[in-house]
Amino acid sequence: MYTKLKVNTISSLPIDASDVWRALPRMSGMTDYTDDLHIMMGQSAPLLAPSFAYCICDVDQMKDDAIKIGSTVLHCGNEIAQALHGSTQAAVIACTVGEGITRQYNVYLQDSDFVKAYLCDILANVAIEKMMQMVKGTLRKEIEPYQLGITSHFCPGNCNWDIKEQSKLLSLLPEEYCPVTLTSSFLMLPMKSLSSIVGIGTNVKYKKSSCASCQSGKCIYRKNNQKNSLV
């Protein structure tokens, strides 16, 4: 099913209050949350527990709107299939920053400390994106000796890729090594997690961000577009 499996934990993420601040939406008359931000960072950042697993699989067939890996067909849609064009292999990735950050978020909510809860959620989002950046860096180093390149990463739920496909994507990872599980509604546990696919090949193109092909209006990173993208 796979040609290479890697499982790892990350002792720390290069993340600080300025990363969270940059991710905040800029609104006219916005209150200065600097004190709340630094308090939240002291309480929440130590709770991040990043870990990841990925497997490199052979791509058996590329279609206009799908990719076939073994007997699994991922109906990722035209935009993602086009971005993965030229891939002869694909890395299936699952990563998480753990449950601790979600528990702290819930503590803030229970205390009606909604500002810190909001900032904590932004911290978790920034952390999981930075983690994906690190995972892709690890992947690059692994395939570099073979003169292979990678695409950016694409996740179920983005670019019209049905979120239900998440179960098929994660099934490509050995269950005992996958750091996340799925609920019946296809949400990941721990909640602050990502599953994604990255194309690998000698004739693939990497774009710093997949924002250009994403139509989501809800993403907190969309304001940065490709210029300041984390990934």
Backbone bond lengths (Angstrom), bond angles and torsions (degrees), N, CA, C in turn:
res aa  C-N    CA-C-N  psi(-1)  N-CA   C-N-CA  omega(-1)  CA-C   N-CA-C  phi
1 M - - - 1.459 - - 1.522 111.47 -
2 Y 1.324 116.72 -37.56 1.464 118.37 -178.37 1.524 109.71 -136.48
3 T 1.324 115.64 157.01 1.451 120.65 -178.26 1.522 112.01 -102.44
4 K 1.335 116.80 -18.08 1.455 120.35 -178.80 1.519 109.13 -155.84
5 L 1.331 116.02 134.68 1.460 121.11 178.65 1.517 108.69 -125.53
6 K 1.326 116.86 134.17 1.459 121.02 176.83 1.526 108.91 -133.38
7 V 1.314 116.63 131.20 1.456 123.28 178.45 1.524 107.31 -129.20
8 N 1.324 117.15 135.30 1.461 118.23 -175.93 1.522 110.54 -158.11
9 T 1.313 115.16 156.74 1.456 122.51 167.86 1.520 107.20 -113.78
10 I 1.320 116.32 154.00 1.456 121.93 -179.37 1.525 107.53 -114.95
11 S 1.318 116.30 122.46 1.464 120.45 -174.89 1.520 112.14 -65.94
12 S 1.327 117.32 -33.76 1.457 120.09 179.14 1.513 110.00 -157.92
13 L 1.316 115.34 153.81 1.452 121.49 176.52 1.525 108.93 -109.67
14 P 1.337 118.05 140.22 1.468 120.69 177.93 1.525 109.91 -76.01
15 I 1.325 116.20 79.20 1.456 120.87 -175.27 1.518 109.30 -137.60
16 D 1.330 116.40 138.75 1.457 120.34 178.13 1.521 109.61 -142.58
17 A 1.326 115.81 -176.42 1.461 120.46 -174.95 1.525 112.16 -60.43
18 S 1.337 117.32 -33.40 1.468 119.78 -178.69 1.528 111.46 -64.65
19 D 1.341 117.84 -32.09 1.462 120.82 177.40 1.523 110.54 -64.51
20 V 1.339 115.90 -42.59 1.464 120.63 179.21 1.525 109.68 -66.94
21 W 1.330 116.66 -43.00 1.461 120.78 -178.76 1.522 111.59 -59.82
22 R 1.324 116.79 -41.58 1.469 120.59 -179.51 1.522 111.64 -65.70
23 A 1.335 117.24 -27.06 1.459 120.99 -178.43 1.520 113.22 -82.89
24 L 1.329 117.18 -11.03 1.457 120.20 -179.16 1.523 110.57 -72.70
25 P 1.333 117.71 139.08 1.471 119.87 174.99 1.521 110.27 -61.62
26 R 1.305 116.00 140.78 1.460 120.50 178.36 1.520 109.84 -93.43
27 M 1.330 116.20 115.97 1.456 121.12 -177.77 1.524 109.87 -123.32
28 S 1.305 115.69 146.79 1.458 120.89 178.65 1.526 110.04 -61.34
29 G 1.327 116.15 131.60 1.453 120.26 178.68 1.516 113.52 73.51
30 M 1.330 117.20 19.30 1.464 121.03 -177.65 1.528 111.06 -61.50
31 T 1.331 115.23 133.13 1.460 121.49 178.80 1.520 110.21 -67.02
32 D 1.317 116.64 146.60 1.452 121.32 176.91 1.527 108.89 -79.12
33 Y 1.335 116.00 110.26 1.460 121.79 -178.16 1.525 111.49 -101.12
34 T 1.316 117.27 22.50 1.464 120.38 -174.01 1.524 112.18 -57.06
35 D 1.323 117.86 -47.65 1.470 120.68 -178.72 1.521 111.05 -62.57
36 D 1.341 116.55 -46.30 1.472 120.15 178.50 1.521 110.94 -61.03
37 L 1.331 115.99 -38.53 1.460 120.30 -178.61 1.524 111.11 -63.48
38 H 1.324 117.31 -45.29 1.462 119.77 -178.10 1.532 112.00 -70.09
39 I 1.324 116.59 -35.64 1.478 119.35 175.46 1.527 109.98 -64.73
40 M 1.340 115.68 -46.76 1.454 119.77 179.53 1.520 111.61 -60.21
41 M 1.328 118.04 -41.77 1.455 121.35 179.86 1.522 110.91 -60.89
42 G 1.336 116.65 -41.59 1.458 120.13 179.80 1.512 112.42 -65.12
43 Q 1.333 116.61 -32.68 1.460 120.59 -178.31 1.523 112.82 -87.15
44 S 1.324 116.92 -32.77 1.466 120.78 -169.26 1.520 114.99 -102.75
45 A 1.342 117.73 -39.66 1.462 119.87 -176.38 1.529 113.32 -56.16
46 P 1.377 119.18 -38.53 1.470 118.28 178.95 1.528 113.63 -65.74
47 L 1.340 117.27 -13.77 1.460 120.87 -177.94 1.528 112.82 -86.65
48 L 1.319 116.52 -8.92 1.460 119.36 177.43 1.529 109.87 -64.87
49 A 1.328 116.31 129.32 1.469 121.44 -178.92 1.534 108.47 -130.38
50 P 1.329 117.05 74.21 1.466 120.50 -173.92 1.528 113.47 -72.19
51 S 1.311 114.66 138.49 1.465 121.24 173.98 1.530 108.04 -152.59
52 F 1.325 115.91 157.67 1.461 118.97 -178.76 1.517 110.60 -152.89
53 A 1.298 114.61 163.14 1.467 122.32 170.89 1.519 107.37 -145.14
54 Y 1.325 115.78 143.40 1.460 118.21 170.28 1.515 109.48 -145.10
55 C 1.317 114.98 152.49 1.459 120.92 173.50 1.517 108.11 -126.81
56 I 1.307 115.39 142.88 1.461 121.40 177.27 1.524 107.95 -99.30
57 C 1.309 115.47 118.48 1.461 121.37 -175.35 1.527 110.58 -114.70
58 D 1.308 115.79 149.14 1.459 120.18 173.36 1.525 109.82 -73.54
59 V 1.332 116.27 136.25 1.462 121.30 175.30 1.521 107.90 -88.05
60 D 1.315 116.64 120.60 1.458 120.89 -178.04 1.524 112.53 -86.56
61 Q 1.344 115.91 -30.61 1.463 118.04 -179.09 1.529 109.35 -160.77
62 M 1.331 115.54 138.75 1.459 122.02 172.21 1.520 108.35 -110.41
63 K 1.316 116.03 127.93 1.459 121.28 176.76 1.524 109.11 -113.55
64 D 1.324 115.36 176.36 1.464 119.36 -178.93 1.521 111.93 -63.81
65 D 1.319 116.98 -30.13 1.457 119.96 -176.02 1.528 113.16 -133.50
66 A 1.337 116.12 16.23 1.465 119.14 -175.17 1.527 110.60 -156.56
67 I 1.324 114.19 163.50 1.458 121.53 175.04 1.524 107.64 -133.01
68 K 1.324 116.29 134.93 1.462 121.00 -178.11 1.513 109.44 -109.16
69 I 1.329 115.99 124.72 1.465 123.47 177.55 1.524 107.16 -124.28
70 G 1.315 116.69 111.24 1.456 119.29 -173.63 1.514 109.32 61.69
71 S 1.338 116.45 -127.91 1.460 120.65 178.03 1.526 111.88 -94.39
72 T 1.333 117.23 2.65 1.463 122.09 -176.90 1.520 110.66 -96.38
73 V 1.312 116.09 124.90 1.458 121.74 176.96 1.523 107.86 -108.28
74 L 1.315 116.25 118.62 1.456 122.41 178.74 1.528 108.43 -98.02
75 H 1.324 116.09 111.24 1.466 120.97 -179.06 1.531 108.26 -85.80
76 C 1.317 115.23 78.77 1.459 121.62 -171.73 1.523 113.51 -84.86
77 G 1.313 118.75 -10.25 1.454 122.00 179.67 1.517 112.44 93.96
78 N 1.324 115.57 164.95 1.466 121.62 -173.68 1.526 113.18 -63.86
79 E 1.347 117.22 -41.76 1.468 119.72 -175.14 1.523 111.55 -63.84
80 I 1.343 116.10 -46.46 1.458 119.34 -179.03 1.515 110.72 -71.38
81 A 1.336 117.25 -41.10 1.470 120.22 178.58 1.521 110.52 -58.95
82 Q 1.316 116.05 -39.38 1.468 119.60 178.11 1.530 110.83 -65.78
83 A 1.346 116.49 -40.14 1.468 120.38 179.44 1.522 111.55 -67.02
84 L 1.334 117.13 -28.05 1.462 122.02 179.95 1.537 112.21 -89.33
85 H 1.307 116.37 -0.01 1.467 120.84 -176.68 1.533 110.87 -55.06
86 G 1.320 115.48 135.07 1.460 121.36 -179.63 1.514 113.94 93.49
87 S 1.324 116.69 -3.89 1.472 120.06 -179.20 1.525 110.51 -74.94
88 T 1.304 115.63 128.84 1.467 120.99 173.31 1.520 110.92 -101.05
89 Q 1.330 115.64 -17.75 1.455 122.45 173.94 1.525 108.04 -138.56
90 A 1.327 115.84 166.65 1.462 119.93 177.98 1.525 108.63 -144.41
91 A 1.311 115.35 141.24 1.460 120.65 173.97 1.523 108.35 -97.47
92 V 1.314 115.90 123.05 1.464 122.06 174.54 1.523 106.81 -96.83
93 I 1.328 116.07 121.18 1.464 121.45 -170.19 1.525 110.94 -120.53
94 A 1.318 116.06 138.59 1.461 122.06 169.41 1.520 107.12 -132.41
95 C 1.321 116.85 128.67 1.455 119.85 178.87 1.526 110.08 -141.59
96 T 1.316 115.88 156.45 1.458 121.41 -177.43 1.523 109.77 -150.33
97 V 1.321 115.73 156.50 1.465 119.99 172.47 1.533 110.57 -106.24
98 G 1.320 116.61 12.26 1.458 120.95 172.10 1.520 114.54 89.21
99 E 1.329 114.95 176.71 1.462 121.64 -175.42 1.530 113.02 -89.10
100 G 1.339 117.37 -21.50 1.461 120.57 -174.15 1.510 113.42 -58.53
101 I 1.331 117.14 -40.47 1.456 120.84 -177.58 1.524 110.53 -67.14
102 T 1.335 117.96 -34.32 1.463 121.25 177.51 1.520 110.65 -69.61
103 R 1.326 116.87 -39.19 1.465 119.58 177.28 1.527 110.82 -62.38
104 Q 1.343 117.14 -41.14 1.465 119.86 178.69 1.528 110.91 -65.46
105 Y 1.305 116.98 -38.98 1.467 121.71 175.76 1.523 110.51 -57.45
106 N 1.333 116.50 -44.14 1.462 120.55 179.75 1.530 111.86 -67.28
107 V 1.328 117.32 -32.40 1.463 120.60 176.12 1.525 110.05 -62.91
108 Y 1.324 116.32 -44.57 1.466 120.26 177.58 1.524 111.00 -59.41
109 L 1.331 116.29 -42.15 1.466 119.47 179.61 1.524 110.86 -64.07
110 Q 1.340 116.27 -44.03 1.460 119.85 -179.97 1.519 111.89 -62.11
111 D 1.325 116.50 -30.85 1.467 121.86 178.68 1.532 112.04 -87.55
112 S 1.328 116.30 4.34 1.470 122.42 -177.30 1.527 112.04 58.03
113 D 1.309 115.92 28.41 1.468 120.97 176.97 1.526 107.19 -95.07
114 F 1.322 114.60 76.27 1.458 120.28 -168.95 1.533 112.53 -72.29
115 V 1.307 117.30 -28.10 1.457 119.58 177.89 1.527 110.38 -65.26
116 K 1.345 116.16 -48.93 1.469 118.92 179.33 1.528 111.01 -66.35
117 A 1.338 116.95 -34.47 1.467 119.41 177.20 1.530 110.11 -61.71
118 Y 1.310 116.29 -43.99 1.465 120.82 179.16 1.523 110.77 -63.27
119 L 1.318 116.67 -46.42 1.461 120.80 -179.84 1.529 111.10 -64.99
120 C 1.318 116.44 -35.94 1.468 121.09 178.02 1.526 110.29 -64.09
121 D 1.319 116.49 -40.25 1.460 120.57 178.87 1.521 110.47 -65.26
122 I 1.340 116.68 -41.23 1.464 120.34 176.81 1.531 110.36 -62.27
123 L 1.332 116.44 -42.71 1.469 120.60 177.63 1.520 110.92 -56.26
124 A 1.331 116.82 -47.06 1.467 120.79 -178.92 1.523 111.19 -62.87
125 N 1.344 116.77 -40.65 1.463 120.15 178.82 1.530 111.67 -64.27
126 V 1.324 115.57 -44.35 1.467 119.93 178.69 1.525 110.16 -63.50
127 A 1.334 116.04 -40.73 1.467 120.71 -178.17 1.524 111.67 -63.26
128 I 1.332 117.11 -43.78 1.462 118.82 -177.55 1.528 110.59 -69.25
129 E 1.339 117.51 -32.80 1.460 119.73 176.78 1.529 111.21 -71.19
130 K 1.323 116.61 -39.13 1.471 119.09 176.81 1.523 110.09 -65.26
131 M 1.326 115.47 -35.49 1.449 118.86 178.90 1.526 110.96 -65.12
132 M 1.328 115.97 -41.29 1.467 119.01 177.09 1.522 110.30 -61.36
133 Q 1.319 116.90 -37.47 1.462 120.79 176.69 1.528 110.49 -60.20
134 M 1.338 117.37 -43.16 1.452 121.76 179.54 1.526 111.48 -66.53
135 V 1.332 116.19 -39.98 1.463 120.12 179.47 1.523 110.26 -62.95
136 K 1.330 116.88 -42.46 1.466 119.26 178.55 1.520 111.12 -66.59
137 G 1.327 116.74 -32.32 1.458 119.27 174.81 1.520 111.32 -64.48
138 T 1.333 116.10 -41.52 1.465 121.07 176.97 1.526 110.42 -62.46
139 L 1.319 115.76 -42.63 1.462 120.66 179.69 1.530 110.83 -63.62
140 R 1.330 116.91 -42.74 1.462 120.46 178.74 1.526 111.80 -57.52
141 K 1.332 115.76 -45.82 1.460 119.91 -179.09 1.523 111.01 -63.44
142 E 1.309 116.45 -34.98 1.465 119.94 -177.72 1.520 112.27 -68.96
143 I 1.336 116.94 -37.46 1.467 119.33 -175.43 1.528 112.87 -96.64
144 E 1.329 117.12 -8.57 1.465 120.77 -177.33 1.527 113.12 -55.87
145 P 1.349 119.87 -41.27 1.469 119.36 179.92 1.529 113.64 -60.76
146 Y 1.333 116.40 -19.76 1.466 120.69 -178.45 1.526 111.48 -96.51
147 Q 1.352 116.77 7.38 1.467 122.93 179.27 1.526 111.43 57.10
148 L 1.306 114.66 42.53 1.457 121.62 177.49 1.518 110.00 -107.86
149 G 1.323 116.02 153.47 1.452 121.49 176.38 1.519 110.70 -117.95
150 I 1.332 116.63 174.15 1.460 121.24 179.01 1.529 110.03 -128.48
151 T 1.319 114.55 159.26 1.461 121.54 169.23 1.530 107.50 -91.54
152 S 1.309 116.90 178.65 1.450 119.82 169.34 1.534 108.14 -72.20
153 H 1.328 117.00 179.01 1.461 119.69 -179.27 1.525 109.93 -98.52
154 F 1.325 115.43 150.30 1.459 122.14 -179.87 1.525 108.83 -133.95
155 C 1.329 115.34 138.23 1.462 121.40 -172.09 1.525 111.05 -119.48
156 P 1.328 117.51 143.35 1.467 119.53 170.66 1.531 109.83 -56.53
157 G 1.321 115.51 137.88 1.454 120.58 -176.09 1.511 112.10 101.70
158 N 1.344 117.54 -15.10 1.468 122.52 178.63 1.522 110.32 -107.90
159 C 1.315 115.87 152.61 1.474 121.69 174.20 1.529 111.91 52.74
160 N 1.324 116.01 40.47 1.473 122.94 178.14 1.527 113.85 66.04
161 W 1.330 117.64 18.23 1.465 120.70 173.60 1.524 107.34 -83.91
162 D 1.322 117.38 116.89 1.465 123.39 -175.55 1.526 110.61 -56.44
163 I 1.329 117.04 129.15 1.456 122.02 -179.37 1.530 111.65 -60.25
164 K 1.335 117.02 -25.45 1.462 120.41 179.40 1.530 111.90 -64.93
165 E 1.328 116.22 -21.33 1.463 120.38 179.08 1.534 111.59 -70.03
166 Q 1.335 116.32 -9.24 1.458 120.02 -179.49 1.527 111.88 -59.56
167 S 1.324 116.55 -35.74 1.468 119.74 179.94 1.524 110.97 -65.61
168 K 1.330 117.41 -38.94 1.467 120.33 178.13 1.519 110.95 -68.12
169 L 1.330 116.32 -40.35 1.461 119.72 179.96 1.532 110.84 -63.24
170 L 1.325 116.95 -47.28 1.460 120.34 -177.61 1.528 112.13 -70.76
171 S 1.325 116.73 -21.80 1.474 119.36 178.18 1.526 111.50 -66.40
172 L 1.335 116.70 -16.50 1.457 120.42 178.42 1.526 112.06 -77.86
173 L 1.329 116.80 -14.77 1.463 121.35 174.80 1.528 109.21 -92.22
174 P 1.334 117.84 137.62 1.458 118.92 174.78 1.528 110.35 -56.49
175 E 1.321 117.34 126.63 1.461 122.05 -171.78 1.518 112.91 -55.50
176 E 1.331 116.52 -38.35 1.466 119.41 -176.14 1.521 112.94 -69.44
177 Y 1.322 118.11 -15.55 1.462 121.10 -178.81 1.531 112.70 -107.19
178 C 1.321 117.16 -11.08 1.460 120.21 -177.13 1.530 109.68 -72.35
179 P 1.348 118.97 125.49 1.463 121.22 -175.60 1.521 114.10 -80.90
180 V 1.333 117.76 -0.71 1.462 120.37 -179.01 1.521 110.24 -130.99
181 T 1.325 114.99 158.92 1.464 122.04 173.27 1.528 108.09 -126.57
182 L 1.333 115.63 167.11 1.453 121.03 -179.25 1.514 111.14 -114.93
183 T 1.336 115.76 143.40 1.457 120.81 172.22 1.527 108.70 -83.39
184 S 1.325 116.53 175.73 1.463 120.77 179.54 1.524 111.69 -65.60
185 S 1.334 116.71 -19.73 1.468 120.76 178.14 1.529 111.51 -99.51
186 F 1.350 116.21 15.09 1.469 123.71 173.43 1.529 113.55 70.08
187 L 1.322 117.14 22.87 1.452 120.75 172.13 1.519 108.78 -89.87
188 M 1.331 115.90 146.82 1.457 120.37 -177.46 1.524 111.71 -87.67
189 L 1.315 114.88 144.75 1.462 122.98 171.46 1.521 107.68 -123.83
190 P 1.345 118.23 130.96 1.459 128.75 -5.87 1.533 111.48 -55.46
191 M 1.342 115.27 155.58 1.454 119.98 -173.93 1.522 112.40 -63.66
192 K 1.319 117.39 -37.99 1.462 119.95 -179.06 1.525 109.30 -87.39
193 S 1.320 114.23 78.56 1.461 122.17 -177.34 1.523 108.76 -141.22
194 L 1.319 115.25 164.33 1.458 121.50 176.45 1.522 109.53 -138.21
195 S 1.312 116.00 141.74 1.461 121.14 166.15 1.519 106.58 -120.16
196 S 1.309 116.69 143.15 1.469 118.32 -176.18 1.515 110.50 -159.89
197 I 1.315 113.66 170.19 1.464 121.20 175.86 1.525 108.11 -127.95
198 V 1.331 115.33 141.56 1.462 122.70 177.98 1.523 107.71 -127.49
199 G 1.304 116.92 127.61 1.457 120.20 177.86 1.518 112.04 -78.67
200 I 1.338 116.55 146.75 1.463 123.08 -179.37 1.524 108.98 -131.55
201 G 1.315 116.71 136.23 1.462 119.87 177.51 1.512 111.70 174.96
202 T 1.318 115.10 175.69 1.466 120.04 178.25 1.516 111.36 -84.33
203 N 1.320 116.55 -14.17 1.460 120.49 -175.27 1.523 110.74 -129.49
204 V 1.330 115.80 49.09 1.465 120.34 176.91 1.523 109.25 -116.42
205 K 1.320 115.89 157.36 1.460 121.30 -179.44 1.523 109.73 -115.30
206 Y 1.332 114.65 135.00 1.458 119.95 177.44 1.518 109.72 -102.37
207 K 1.316 116.22 128.67 1.452 121.61 172.11 1.514 107.47 -111.77
208 K 1.310 116.67 136.99 1.464 121.29 -174.61 1.508 112.14 -55.61
209 S 1.307 117.68 -32.51 1.455 121.71 179.93 1.504 108.89 -141.89
210 S 1.317 116.45 148.86 1.460 120.55 174.14 1.520 110.68 -90.83
211 C 1.357 117.72 8.91 1.464 121.42 -177.04 1.527 112.06 -59.61
212 A 1.317 116.77 -31.89 1.454 119.69 -176.00 1.526 111.75 -63.24
213 S 1.339 116.84 -28.63 1.457 119.96 -179.42 1.521 112.17 -103.59
214 C 1.351 117.40 4.75 1.459 121.32 -178.25 1.519 110.11 -97.83
215 Q 1.324 116.89 134.43 1.456 121.78 -178.85 1.520 113.12 -101.89
216 S 1.324 117.12 6.04 1.457 120.17 -178.23 1.523 111.13 -68.18
217 G 1.326 115.87 133.17 1.450 120.62 176.38 1.513 112.41 -99.28
218 K 1.346 117.75 3.26 1.457 122.16 -174.29 1.523 113.37 -102.94
219 C 1.309 117.50 -13.74 1.463 120.41 -174.11 1.531 110.93 -68.06
220 I 1.337 116.91 130.36 1.461 120.58 -178.18 1.518 111.50 -70.62
221 Y 1.330 117.37 -16.52 1.463 120.23 -178.80 1.520 111.91 -90.74
222 R 1.336 117.27 -7.86 1.460 120.16 -174.17 1.522 111.50 -63.87
223 K 1.333 117.53 -29.99 1.460 120.60 179.70 1.524 111.14 -62.15
224 N 1.342 115.94 -26.78 1.454 120.01 -179.99 1.515 112.49 -82.94
225 N 1.337 116.08 -17.61 1.461 122.80 -176.65 1.521 108.81 50.01
226 Q 1.333 119.02 -139.46 1.451 120.71 -177.86 1.519 111.81 -90.49
227 K 1.322 117.34 -14.75 1.452 119.90 -172.99 1.526 112.73 -65.69
228 N 1.366 116.11 -43.35 1.459 119.72 -177.06 1.516 111.75 -119.67
229 S 1.316 116.99 25.23 1.447 119.78 -175.50 1.526 111.45 -62.47
230 L 1.331 114.47 143.33 1.459 119.86 176.58 1.517 111.59 -69.66
231 V 1.312 116.44 -28.76 1.458 119.27 -174.50 1.524 109.87 -129.30
